[in-house]
């Protein structure tokens, strides 16, 4: 565990997450040989709170000190929100466009992947805006759904991105497009991990500090494996992709609206795809629908 007497330059040199942490506390480079405590005091940062975040993220230290300074922690989280909305997510979108749009222009899959990403960004923006207003308790259950959506985008690219044309016609080596896509996948992975850690700090440190409750001992579960769809579920999926409402699907397939809703829940669970754009990609790749009919 890092202590207040450790040199902050050692922390920053040896731990990948440390640079991100110090920026969100408003600390800067050029720290010389100063200790963590000296740098924190010079910038008005509560040292035990700083160390709690450092040791939680790096060592998964769950023994949270009782003297957490809530205003310091809230400033840290607010700076993280600004980073996500104003820098990381817009930058990731630009990289995603550069990597996926040059794919075969006859396929709609890259555009659908981008639509999934934009839907994710809007949801995380709403989530963060509520938290900025201090409504943490109301959105305690949103975190997992949001990180699952980011994982869904990553998995859509892994499973369904059109790979034709990513080899150089001269050398048969990977083209720059492939390298860009690899870079984007790495960014998606790090963004997902960063947001999961951010949500964990809210759940395991901020909320217990606000309510004087013990931090939870277990969170986050592995995503379910993909299962095969039944014929009836495929029928429902086709109508969803065509843009029909639940009632319209029920009329077309001669089943009840309740049955349609049940099938849609099973489809989302089996495929681990919850957005219409993602389901459309699945239907196209698996030849359940003609791409020209969408």
N, C-alpha and C positions, 0 to 999 in steps of 0.2 A: 504494500500500500504506500502511496505517496504521502509524505508528511509536509507540514508547513515549513520545515527547515531544509527541505530538498531544493536544489537549484532548479528554477523553472526552465532554464535552458536544457537541462537533462530531460525533463518531461517532454518538452517540445521536440527534442531530437530523436527520442526513442519511441514515442507513441503517435501513431498516425492520427488518432482522434483528437489529440491534444490541441492541434492548431485550430480545429473547428471550435473546440470548447473555449479557448482563450478569446477568440473573436466574438463569441456570443456573450462573454462577460465584459466586453469592451476593452480587453487588454491588447497590447500591441507588441510588435517585434522590437528588436534592439534591447533585450532584457539584460544583457551582460551576464554577470555572475550572481545576480540577485536571487534570493530565495523566493519561494512561492509566496510566503507571507509578506515579504517586502514589496513585491510587485502588486499583490492584491491591495495592501494598505495604501500604496501610492495612487491607486486608481479607485479607491473607495469601494472595493469589493470585499464582501464578508468571506474571510478565508475558510472557515469550516464548511460553508455552503459550496465554495469553489471545489474544495477537496472531496466533498460528498459526491458531486457530479463526476469529477475525474475518476474516483475510485469505483463509482457505480458503472460508468461506461467501460472502463478499461479492465477492471477486475471483477465486475458484476458483484460488487460488495453490497450486500443487502442490509447490513447493520447501519441504518441511517441515524446520524447523530440527532440529538434532541434539540440542539440549538440552531436548526436551519433558519436562516433569515428569509422570510417569505418575499419581501420586496426584491431582494437580490435574485432569488430564484425566478420570480415573475419577470424581471428584466431579462434574464437569460432566455426564458422561453419566448418572450416577445421578440427578442433579436433573432431567435431561430425562426419564428414565423415570418419575419421580414426577409430573411435569407431564402426561405422556401419560395415565397410568393414573388419576390422581386428579382431573384437571381437564379436559383437552381432550376425551378420548374420552367421558366421561359427559355433558359439556356438549353435545357434538355429537349424542349420542343423543337428548337432550331436544329439541334443535332439530329433529332429523329427525322425531321423533314429531309435533311441533307442525306441521311443514310437510306431511307426507304422509298422516297418518291422516285428515284431513278429506276426503280424496278419496271418490269414489263408493263407498258402503258395500257395494255388491254385488260389487265386485272384491276379489280377495285379494292383488293385487300390492303395495300398500303394506306389508302384513304380511310378505310374503315378502322385500321389500327390507330391512325391519327385521331379519328373521332372518339375512339375509346379513351385515348389519352386526354383529350380536351374535356370529356365528361368527368374523368378523374380529377383534373385540375379544378373544375368548377365545384366539385364536392369538397375537395380539401380546402378550397378558398372559403366556402360557407362554414365549414368546421372551424377553421382558424379564426374567422371573423367573430363567431360566437364565443370562442375562447378568449379573444381579445377583449370582449365585453365582460369577462369574468364568469361565463356560464360553463364552468368545467363539469359540474356534476350532471348537467342535463345531457352532456355528450360523452359520458364515460364509455358508452358501448359503441361509439362511432369508429374508434381507432382501428379495430380489427377489420371492419368492413372496408375502410379506406386503404389499408395496407394490402388487403386481399385484392383490391381492384388494380393496384400497381403490379402485384404479382401476376394478375390475369393478363395485363398488357405484355409483360415479359414472356409469359407462356404462349400467348398468341403468336408472337414473333418466332419463338423457338419451334412451334409446331406447324405454323401455317404460312410463314413468310415465303413468297415465291422465290426460289433459289436459282432459277434459270438465269443464265447470263452473268453470273458473278465470277466467271473465270476469264482471264485474259485470252483473247483469241490467238495471240502470238505465242505466249509462254505457257499457257494453261495454268498459270499461277493465280492466286486470289487477287481480285481487282481491288482498287481503292474503295469501291462501294462496300465490299465485304469487310474491309478493315474498319470503315466508318461504323458499320453495323455492330461489329465486335465491340467497338468503343462505346456505342450507345447501350449495348447490353450491360457492359460494365457499369456505366452511369446509372442505369435503371436499378441494377443490383445494389449499388451503394446508396442511391436515393431511398430505396425501400428499407435498407438497414438503418439509415440515418433517421427516417421518419418513425420506424418501429422503436428505436432507442429514445427518440423524443417523446413518443407517447408513453413509453415505460417510465420515463422521468416524471411525467405528469401523474401517472397512475400510482407509482410506487413511492414518490417523494412529495410532490406538491399536494395531492389530495389528502394523504395521511397527515401532512403538516397542517392543512387547513381544518381538518376534522379531528385531529389527535387520535387517529385510528392506526392500527398496525398495518404496515404495508403488506399487500398480498404476496403469497409465496409461490403462486403459479399463474402464468398467463401465456397466451399465444399457443396455438395448436397447429400441427402440420395440416396442410391443405389435403382434402380428400383426393383419392386417385380417380382418374377418368374411368367411367363405366360406359358400356354400350347402351344405346337408346333402343327402346322397344319400337315396333312399327308404328304404334299409335302415337308415341312421343315424337317420332320423326314427322308424322303427319301434322302434329301441332306445331312443331318447330318450323316447318315449311310455311305455314300460315302466319306465324309470328314474323318471319323474315319478310313476307309479302306485305306486312304492315297492317294486318287485320287486328281488331280489338278482340278481347276475350269473348264477348257476346257474338261477334261475327264468326269467330273460329268455331264456337259452339254450334251455330246455325249451319255452317258449311259441313262440319263433321257429324252433325246430328247427335251431339252429346250435350251435357249440361255445362253451364258456365263454371260451376264448382269443379267439375271434372277437368275442364281446361286449365283452371288455376292450379289444380293438383299436379297435372302433367307438367306445367311450366316450372313448378317448384322442383319436381324430380329432374327435369332437364338441366336446370341451373346447378343442382346438386351433383348430378352425374358428370357433367362436363366441366364443372367449376368455372362456368362462364355466366356472367350475370347481366351483361349489357347486350342490347339488341345488335349493336355493331359487331360484337364478338361472336354472337350466335350466327350472324350473317356470314362471317368468315368461315365458321365451322361448316355451315350448310354449303357454301360454295366449294370449299376444298373437298368435302365428302360427296360432291355432286348430287346433293339433294335438291338443289335449285339451279336453274340456268342463270348464269351471271347477267345475261342480257335482259332477263325478266324482272330484275330488281330495280 
